[in-house]
Amino acid sequence: MRILLIEDDIDLAENIIDYLEESGYDLDYAMSGEQGLILLKANPYDALILDIGLPGIDGFAVCEYCRKQYRLSLPILMLTARTQLDDKLHGFESGTDDYLPKPFELAELEVRIQALARRSRPVQPRVLTLADLIYDLDRNEVRRGGDLINLPPVCAQILRALMEASPRTLTRSDLEYLIWRDNPPETDALKAHFYTLRQMVDKPYPVPLLKTVRGQGYRIEAPPL
């Protein structure tokens, strides 16, 4: 689970990062609202932990920007020393999902993040369909035109990500993060796996579905009617 922490109290931030990373979470960190917004625009996150009293752009503004400008639906947990009802109402109006008053126990922080992630996790479709290509997630079966295609695991991951995102283009960094998280191979492995995927899913069939978008990434799309 990849989390962005925006907190200007360095000691508190270090404690949160050490605790959550030891529990297996992947954290990025920003000391200001401006830095946080740059990271939010550039990277996919599963949750945001956000202090209200930030220098410059405060937590309320960051939260509102996430919802209205970036159109992000990730769960947001606000950390605050403010306990007034008006402040809480302001936070919820800005788009936060939960509050955690300071001081707090790190174990409670982790539990709240887990609860928010469970509530916000979308129900994944169990069968993905695009033209004559069908990916049955429950059976882990890929078929095209009725033919069973036994994809290698990484190729299957790429295909699922592209089908779920279709018709959007996924960048190379998007796919590398989905497959290898923060440890992508040094070689151009993604390109090789995509070539294999194309040979198996497109090459034997008259209409290609997989696309390489020069300078942008990869996508899969149905042929025009």
N, C-alpha and C positions, 0 to 999 in steps of 0.2 A: 504494500500500500504506500503510495507516494504522497507525502504531505508537505505543504508549504507553511512555514511558521514565520509570521511577521510580528516581531517583538523588539522594542528598543532597549529593554533591560537585558544586557548581555549575560549577566549571571543567571537570570531566570531562563533565558534562551538556551544557554549551555546545559543547564540541568534538564530541560525538556528534551533537547536533542539527544543527550547521553542516555536518558531513560528510554525514550521511544526507539532509538536505534538499537539499543540492547534487546528490545522486545521484537526486533525484526522489521521495523518500519524504515522507510527511506525518506529522509528529510532534506528539504532545501530551506535556506534561511535568508531573510531580509530584515534589515534594521529600520526601514522606513516604508511608508506607504508607497512612495514613488518606486523604490526598488522592488517591492512586492508586486506592483502592477506590471512591471517589465517582465518579471518571472512568470506571472500568470498568463501573460500574452504569449510567451515563448514556449511554455511547457504544459503538458497535461498533468493535472493533479487529481487525486482521489478525495482530498479534503484540505481545508484551509483553517489554520489556527491563527486567530487575528486579535491583537491587542487593540483596544479602543484608543488609548492615549498615546498615539504616535506623533512624532514631529512632522510638521508639514501637513500632508494629507492624513487625516485621522482615520481610525478604523471604520467609522460610519461611512465616510466617503469611499473608502476602498471597497467596502461591502456593496454599496450602491452601484459603484462602477462595475463590479463583477457581474451583477445581475442585469443592469440596464444597458451597459455598453458592450461588455464581452459576452453577454448572454450565457453565463456559466451557471450550471445547475449543481455544482459540487457542494457538499455540505460545508457550512461555515460555523465554526465555534468561536465565539468572542470571549476573550479574557479581559476582565475589568475589575478595577477597584471601586467602580461606581455601582452603588446598590439602589439608587433612586428609581422609582417606577418609570418616570419620564425617560430616563436613559435607556432602560430596557425596552420600552415601547419604541423609542427612536431606533434602536438596533433591529428590532423585528421588522419595523417599517422599511429599514434599509435592506433587509433580506437575510439577516442572520438566522440560523436554525436553532442555536442554543447559546446559553450564557454559562460561564464558569467564573464566579467571583474569586478575586485574590484575597488572601492566600488560599492555595488549594493543594491537595495531595496529588502527586503525579499519577498514582494509580487511578484516581477518579477521572483525571484528564483522559487517560487511555480508554477507560470504559465508556466515557461519553463519545469519544471519537468512533469507537466500534459501533455504538448504538446508532449514531448518525449515519455511518456508512451502510449499515444494514437497512435502515429505513429508506435511504436514497438509492440503493442499488436497484437498477431496473430489472424487470423480469426479462430474461433473454429469450428470444424466439428459439424454439427447439428445432425448427426446420427452416433453413435459409434457401430461398429460391430466386434464381435469376435466369431468365430465358429457359433453356433446357438443362440448366445446371442446378442440382439439388444437393445441399449439404445437410444431412440428418445428424444433428448434434448429439442426440441421445445414443444413436447407434455408431456414431463417429464414421459415417459412411458418406462418400462423395460419389454422385452419379451424374453422368451427362448423357442425354439421349437414352437413358435406361442402362448405360454401361457403367459398371462398378469401376471406380478409379482408386487404386490403393496408393495414396499419397504418403510420402515420407512425413514425419511429424512436423518439421519446420515448414514445409510447403503447406501442410494442412493449417498451421497457425496463420500463415500469410493469407491463404485463401479465406479463412473465416474472418480475419480482420477486414479484408477488402470487401467481402460480401456484406458485412455488417455496416460498413461505411458507405457503400455504393449509393449514389454515383460520385461521391466525393473522392478527391485524390488524397492519398496518404503519403506523407513525405517519407524519405528514407529514414530520418531520425525517429519518426512516429513508429514505423514498423520495427526498427531495431530495438526501440525501448519496449515495445509490446512483447518481443520475442526473448531478448537477452537482458532486459532491464538496463542496469548501468554498466554491464560488462559485455559490450558488443565485441565480436572478434576483430582482430586487427586487419585481417584480409577482407576483401570485398565479398563476404559470404552471402549477403543479402541478394546481390546481383546474380550469383550462381544459383541460389535457391529459387529465385524468381524465374530464371531460365528453365530450370527443371519443371517448375509448376506450369509454365507455358507449354512446354513440350508434352506434358501429360493431359492438360485440360483443354488446350486450344489446338495443338498441332493435328490431332487426328480428326478434327471436325471442321466443317466448311466455314463457320462464322466465328471469328476470334472475339473473345470477351475481355481478355486481359490487355491493359494498355500501359505502356511506359510513357509518362508525360515528361518530356525533356526539361530538365532544370527544376522540376517540381516533385516528382515521385511516381507512384503507381496507383492504378485504379482498375476496377472491373465494372463494366456497364453492359446493359442489354443492347442489342442492335436496334436501330430505329425501325419503327413499324412501317 
